[in-house]
């Protein structure tokens, strides 16, 4: 456990360093390489961190449910437009499984696990007994935490960086309104299925040896993700970008909005989670 705890801190520090470097020196790491690094570091973190509190079987269920739901919904939307809208992935994100890059599943899983753990900190889900409503409240809070991340990153990743292309554009800097509804539905589904599994099979809370450090590690990774958009705003390029629907957007406005959402939406979730963690720790001291 001690080794896993140290490795979790090391992964968090490495991830934060990469986010700071790519924000302040945008050309230091090529975009495809940077995209892979910032996707797979949270992916590895999730395994190291998650297996400190969940059994291998329970954690495997989380992985499988996340993969099946996210991959099904992504492929379905690319083919039909439901639930996210009409879009396709470019080659920047690398090899695909059917129509969706493998990196996308890694992102769903890595940030999904981090969002789930931040929500657990907000509701302090590390001690029993769990209220009956926790099977609903935890997935709902976790879904909001994760959609806040997509609200921050999607316009930059799609309209500016063109990792994926929205065919019909959209009012949120080229991203359609329905995308965020689809995101909430998708992530809520796999969070809810995992919560139902935990309740049905009475999965123990299995609190880690250091609950404060355990919570703060996930909060730290979520915060480091938000920090990138705040720092990137200070290096925002000028000019304009045209989405697939032909609408012209100012690049600086996209960076400004991303920074604001990172501070006041992602930052709010992180601040609440950290405050609850600190209060609980002081009560137990």
C-alpha positions in Angstrom: 0.0 0.0 0.0 2.8 2.4 0.9 4.5 1.8 -2.5 1.2 2.4 -4.3 0.6 5.6 -2.4 4.1 6.9 -3.3 3.6 5.9 -7.0 0.2 7.8 -7.0 2.0 10.9 -5.8 4.7 10.5 -8.4 2.2 10.1 -11.2 0.3 13.1 -10.1 3.5 15.2 -10.0 4.6 14.0 -13.4 1.2 14.7 -14.9 1.1 18.2 -13.4 4.6 18.9 -14.8 3.5 17.8 -18.3 0.4 20.0 -18.1 2.4 23.0 -17.0 5.0 22.5 -19.7 2.5 22.1 -22.6 0.6 25.1 -21.3 3.5 27.5 -21.1 5.5 26.0 -24.0 2.8 24.9 -26.5 5.4 23.9 -29.1 7.6 21.9 -26.8 5.7 18.6 -27.2 4.1 17.7 -30.5 0.2 17.6 -30.2 -0.2 13.8 -30.9 2.5 13.0 -28.3 1.1 15.5 -25.8 -2.5 14.1 -26.3 -1.2 10.5 -25.6 0.8 11.5 -22.5 -2.0 13.5 -20.9 -4.5 10.6 -21.7 -2.4 7.7 -20.5 -1.0 9.2 -17.3 -4.5 9.5 -15.7 -5.2 6.0 -17.1 -2.2 4.5 -15.2 -2.9 6.7 -12.2 -6.5 5.2 -12.0 -5.2 1.6 -11.8 -2.5 2.4 -9.2 -4.8 4.6 -7.1 -8.0 2.5 -7.5 -6.5 -0.8 -6.5 -5.6 0.7 -3.1 -9.3 0.6 -2.1 -11.2 -1.6 -4.6 -10.7 -5.4 -5.1 -9.3 -6.4 -8.4 -12.7 -7.9 -9.3 -14.6 -4.7 -8.4 -12.2 -2.5 -10.3 -12.4 -4.8 -13.3 -16.1 -4.2 -13.3 -15.6 -0.5 -13.4 -13.2 -0.8 -16.3 -15.5 -3.1 -18.3 -18.6 -1.0 -17.7 -16.8 2.2 -18.6 -15.4 0.6 -21.8 -18.7 -0.9 -23.0 -20.9 2.1 -22.3 -18.5 4.8 -23.6 -17.5 2.9 -26.7 -21.0 1.9 -27.6 -22.3 5.5 -27.2 -19.4 7.0 -29.1 -19.7 4.6 -32.1 -23.5 5.0 -32.1 -23.2 8.8 -32.2 -20.7 8.8 -35.0 -23.1 6.6 -37.0 -26.4 8.2 -36.0 -25.8 11.5 -34.2 -27.2 10.2 -30.9 -26.3 11.1 -28.1 -23.5 13.6 -28.8 -24.3 14.9 -32.3 -22.6 14.3 -35.7 -18.8 14.2 -35.6 -15.8 12.1 -36.6 -12.3 11.6 -35.1 -9.2 12.7 -37.1 -5.9 10.8 -37.1 -4.3 12.9 -34.3 -5.5 10.5 -31.6 -4.0 7.5 -33.2 -5.4 3.9 -33.7 -9.1 3.3 -33.5 -11.4 0.5 -32.3 -14.2 0.6 -34.8 -14.7 4.4 -35.3 -13.3 5.6 -32.0 -9.6 6.1 -31.0 -8.3 3.9 -28.2 -7.1 7.1 -26.5 -10.8 8.1 -26.1 -11.6 5.1 -24.0 -8.4 5.7 -22.0 -9.6 9.3 -21.4 -13.1 8.1 -20.3 -11.6 5.6 -17.9 -8.8 7.8 -16.5 -10.8 11.0 -16.0 -13.9 8.9 -15.2 -12.2 7.3 -12.3 -10.7 10.6 -11.1 -14.2 12.3 -11.3 -15.7 9.4 -9.4 -13.1 9.7 -6.7 -13.6 13.5 -6.5 -17.3 13.0 -6.1 -16.6 10.4 -3.4 -14.6 13.1 -1.6 -17.4 15.7 -1.9 -19.9 13.2 -0.4 -17.2 11.6 1.8 -17.9 8.1 0.6 -14.9 6.6 2.4 -16.7 5.7 5.6 -19.8 3.5 6.2 -22.6 3.0 6.3 -23.6 4.4 2.9 -27.0 6.1 2.8 -29.5 4.3 0.4 -29.6 7.4 -1.8 -25.8 7.2 -2.4 -26.5 4.8 -5.3 -28.0 7.8 -7.1 -26.3 10.8 -5.6 -22.7 9.6 -6.2 -23.2 8.9 -9.9 -25.0 12.3 -10.4 -22.3 14.3 -8.7 -19.5 12.3 -10.5 -21.2 13.0 -13.8 -21.3 16.7 -13.2 -17.7 16.7 -12.2 -16.7 14.9 -15.4 -18.8 17.0 -17.7 -17.2 20.1 -16.3 -13.9 18.8 -17.7 -15.5 18.3 -21.2 -17.1 21.7 -21.0 -13.5 23.1 -20.6 -11.7 21.0 -23.1 -14.0 20.3 -26.0 -13.8 23.6 -28.0 -10.0 23.7 -27.8 -9.6 20.0 -28.7 -12.1 20.1 -31.6 -12.5 23.6 -33.0 -8.9 24.7 -32.4 -6.8 21.5 -32.4 -9.2 19.5 -34.6 -8.7 16.2 -32.7 -12.3 15.6 -33.8 -14.6 17.5 -36.1 -18.2 18.6 -35.4 -19.9 18.3 -38.8 -22.7 20.8 -38.0 -20.8 23.1 -35.7 -22.5 24.4 -32.6 -23.1 27.4 -30.5 -20.4 26.7 -27.9 -17.4 27.7 -30.0 -18.3 25.1 -32.7 -19.5 22.4 -30.2 -23.2 21.5 -30.2 -25.3 21.9 -27.1 -26.5 18.3 -27.3 -22.9 17.0 -26.9 -22.8 18.0 -23.2 -26.2 16.4 -22.6 -24.9 13.2 -24.3 -21.8 13.3 -22.2 -23.8 13.6 -19.0 -26.0 10.7 -20.1 -23.0 8.5 -21.0 -20.9 9.0 -17.9 -23.9 8.9 -15.6 -24.8 5.5 -17.1 -21.5 3.9 -16.4 -21.2 5.5 -13.0 -24.7 4.3 -12.1 -24.1 0.8 -13.3 -21.0 0.6 -11.2 -22.9 2.0 -8.2 -25.7 -0.6 -8.6 -23.0 -3.3 -8.8 -21.4 -2.1 -5.6 -24.8 -2.1 -3.9 -26.0 -5.4 -5.3 -22.9 -7.2 -4.3 -22.3 -5.2 -1.1 -18.9 -4.1 -2.2 -17.2 -2.9 0.9 -16.0 0.7 1.1 -12.5 -0.6 2.0 -11.1 2.7 3.1 -7.5 3.3 2.3 -4.9 3.5 5.0 -4.5 7.3 4.4 -8.0 8.6 3.3 -6.9 12.2 3.3 -3.9 11.5 1.0 -6.0 9.2 -1.1 -8.7 11.8 -1.7 -6.2 14.6 -2.3 -4.3 12.7 -5.0 -7.4 12.4 -7.1 -8.4 16.1 -6.4 -4.8 17.1 -7.3 -4.9 15.4 -10.7 -8.3 17.0 -11.4 -6.9 20.4 -10.4 -3.8 19.9 -12.5 -6.1 19.3 -15.5 -7.9 22.6 -14.8 -4.6 24.4 -14.3 -3.6 23.7 -17.8 -6.4 25.7 -19.2 -5.7 28.6 -16.9 -2.0 28.7 -17.8 -2.7 28.1 -21.5 -4.9 31.2 -21.5 -1.8 33.3 -20.7 -0.2 32.0 -23.9 -3.3 32.1 -26.0 -2.6 32.7 -29.7 -4.4 35.4 -31.6 -6.4 35.1 -34.8 -9.5 33.2 -35.7 -10.6 29.6 -36.5 -13.4 28.5 -38.7 -15.5 25.4 -37.7 -16.8 22.8 -40.1 -20.1 24.7 -40.4 -18.3 27.8 -41.6 -18.6 29.9 -38.5 -15.6 32.0 -37.5 -14.5 32.1 -33.9 -11.8 34.1 -32.2 -9.2 31.8 -30.7 -8.6 34.1 -27.8 -12.2 33.9 -26.8 -12.1 30.1 -26.7 -9.0 30.1 -24.5 -10.6 32.7 -22.2 -13.8 30.7 -21.8 -11.9 27.5 -21.1 -9.9 29.3 -18.4 -13.1 30.7 -16.8 -14.8 27.3 -16.8 -11.6 25.7 -15.4 -11.5 28.1 -12.5 -15.1 28.5 -11.6 -16.6 25.1 -12.5 -13.8 22.5 -12.3 -12.1 24.6 -9.6 -15.4 24.8 -7.6 -15.7 21.0 -7.5 -12.0 20.6 -6.5 -12.3 23.2 -3.8 -15.4 21.6 -2.3 -13.8 18.2 -2.4 -10.6 19.5 -0.7 -12.6 21.4 1.9 -14.6 18.3 2.9 -11.5 16.2 3.0 -9.8 18.7 5.3 -12.8 19.0 7.6 -13.1 15.2 7.9 -9.4 14.9 8.6 -9.5 17.5 11.3 -12.5 15.7 12.9 -10.6 12.4 13.0 -7.3 14.0 14.3 
